[in-house]
């Protein structure tokens, strides 16, 4: 009887240890959306395994959909890695890309892709979450999250990566 208890206790400790290591077990970090004014947590989603997230929006000048695609670095920062749009003009004129855009693969959500003209890495991203732009967080395996539906009097929200212990999980 004593041997079984010890083996069970050891197994439990091993499971807990594995679950607390980043990248294993339950999600240690999450993407969070907070109110910019007071910092209240509005929503959170698990970090994707590949670290890829996108912000989709409706371009106010062209009226078509575009995306800013990010990867989450090992330091938990958001790094802009690609721009995507339904219209080439959004990339060439609105973003003023420095290198030519290219046609996306058939299975991509948008028709055109481009490299950002400027490198950007940030810990937090302040987003104007208005119904005009319809900004939406896209994370593979999750339902699209319409950010404009989360905001209150101040339409600005803050996207970041946080340790789950800081957000009550």
N, C-alpha and C positions, 0 to 999 in steps of 0.2 A: 504494500500500500504506500509506503514511504517513497519507493522508487517511482511510482506513477505520478505522484504529486510533484516530485522534483522534475521529472521529464516534462510535465505540463507547464510548470512554472518557467522552465528554460525555454520552451516553445513560445510561450506568451511574451517573454522578454525579447526574444529574437524577432517576433512579429512587430512589436512596438518599436524596436530599434530600426528595422527596415522601413517602417512607415514614416519615421521621422527624417530619413535621408532624402534630400531633394532628388526628384526624378523617379522615386520609387513609392509604392504604396499610394496613399491618398494624396491629393494635391497639396503641396506645401504652400505654394503661392497662387494667387488669383489675379486676374485683371479686374480692377475696380473702377467704378464710375462714381465720383463724388461731386456733390454740390460745390461749386467754386467759392461761393460766398461763405458758407458755414462749415464746409467739409463733411456734411452728412453723407453717409453711404447710401447711394441710390440703387446700385446694382453691382453684382460681381459674377464673373464666369470663370471656370477653370482655365488655366493656361493650356493652350494646345500643345500636344507632344512635339510638333515641329516648330513651335515658337512663332508661327505665322498668324497675323491678324490683319484685318483691313477696316478702313473707315470708308463706307460708301456714302455718297451724297449726290444730290441733284445740283448740277452746275447752274447757277442763277443766270448766267449769260446765255448758255446754249440750251438749257432745259433738259439736258441728257444726263445719264448717270456716269459717275466717275468714281474711282477708288484710289486711296492712298494706302499702299501696302507696306506693312511693317514686319520686322522680325524682332523677337525679344532676345536681347543679348544675355550672355552668362551673368552679367551684372544686374539684370532685371531692368534694363533700359529699353526704350522703344527706338528702333533704328529704321528710318524710312529707306526702303530698298527698291520700291517700284511704284510707278504710276500706271493707272489703267483707265480707259474711257471708252465710251461707245462711239465717240467722234474724234477723229484725228486732230481737229482744230483745238479741242480742249487741251491736248498735250502740247501742241506747237505754239498756240497763242496765249492761253491762260497760264500754263506752267512755264512757258518759254524754255523748253528742254534744250539741252546743249548738243545732244546726239540724236540721230534719226530714230523715230518710233518704228515699231514693227507690228505686223499683224499677230494677234494672239492665236493660240491653238483653238480648235473648234470646241474643246471642252472648257474653255475659260469663260468666266462670267461677262467679261468685257471684250470688245473687238480689237482694241489697240493697246499696246504696252510701251513703256518708255522708262529709261533710267532717270531719276531725279537730277536736275542740273546742280543742285547743292546737296551736300551730305548733311544729314541731320540725325542726331542721336540725343535723346532727352529722357529724363527720369519720369516726367509727367507731361501730358499733352493737354493743353487747354483747348476746348472745343466749343464753338458757337453752335449749340444744339437747338436750332430753330426749325419750325415746321416748313419754312421756305426751302432750306437746304436738305431737309429730311436725313440728317446724318444718322447713320446706322452702323453699329459695330458688327462686323462679320468675323466669326470664329468657327472654324471647321468643326462639325459635330454638334454645334449649338444652334438654336434658333436665332435668326438675326435680331439684334436688340436695337429698336428705334430710340435713339438718345433723346430726340425732341419730346418724346412722351414722358421722360423722366424729370425734366427740368421744371422749376417753379417760376418765381418772379424774375430771377436772373437766369437767362438762357445758357449761361456758361457752365459747362461741366468739366471735370478733370479726369482723364484716363491715366491710370498708372498700374504698376505691378506691386502687390503688397503681400507680405507674409500672412498666411491665414490666421495666425494667432493674434495679429493686430486688428483683424476685422471680425473676430468673434466666432470663428469656425472651429 
